[in-house]
Amino acid sequence: MDQKRYEVEITFRQTIRYSVDATNRKLAEASAMDRWKHGDEKMVVGSDCCELVEIRANPVPCDDKCEKDARDVYRYLRDRELVIETLDEDQFNPTVHDAVSAEEVALHLSWKRKGEGVEGLADTPRAARALDRLCVERRVVCFTRERVRAGERGEIRLYCTPQHLALLSEALMRDDDEVAVSTAA
C-alpha cells in the first residue's frame, strides 16, 4: 500500500479561567479580557482545553503544484516589496512595512479553500506550504512577532525576502538612532 503525505489541521477550543478583583461583573470581564489579550498568565486559576472542534486531513499536492505555488508566492513577495521600497524613498516620510503572513498571501493570490465546511476561506495552509518551501530554499526568511491587533494573542509568523529584511533592519536602526539623538538633545 502506497503512503501519501497529509496535512492535518486540528482545531480545538480552550477555556481559561482568571481570578480577577473588580467592582462589578463587566469590569471583571474587561480586566480578564485585557489580561488574556496580553498573555498575562499570573492570575490564571484554571484551563480546560481539548474540546475538539474539528479535524481535517488533506493530501499534500504533487511536487509540481507545490513548485508552481512557490514561484507565484515569490513573484508576489518581490513585486510587493519593490513597490514598497519605491514608495518609501521619501526621506521626509519614512515608514517601516512589515513582512506578510501566510493568510495575507493566500488572500492576495485569491487562494480559497473548497468544501468540507471551509468553502471560501483563505487557503492559508497552501500559502504556508509555499512559503516554507521558499524558506528551505533560502529565498525567503521567516520570523515571528507578537500579534498587535485587538483580541489577538500569541505570535504570528511573517515572511519576506532577505533583501527586504535587510532594508527593514536598516530602517529600524535609523529610527533607533534618530530617537537616541532626539532624546539626547
Buried (B, 14 or more C-beta within 10 A) or exposed (E): EEEEEEBEEEEEEEEBEBEBEEEEEEEBEEBBBEBBBEEEEEBBEEEEEEEEEEEBEBEBBEEEEBEEBBEBBBEBBBEBBEEBEEEBEEEEEEEBBEBBBBBBBBBBBEBBBEEEEBEEBBBBBBBBBBBBBBBEEEBBBBEEEEBEEEEEEEEBBBBBBEEBBEBBEEBEEEEEEEEEEEEEE
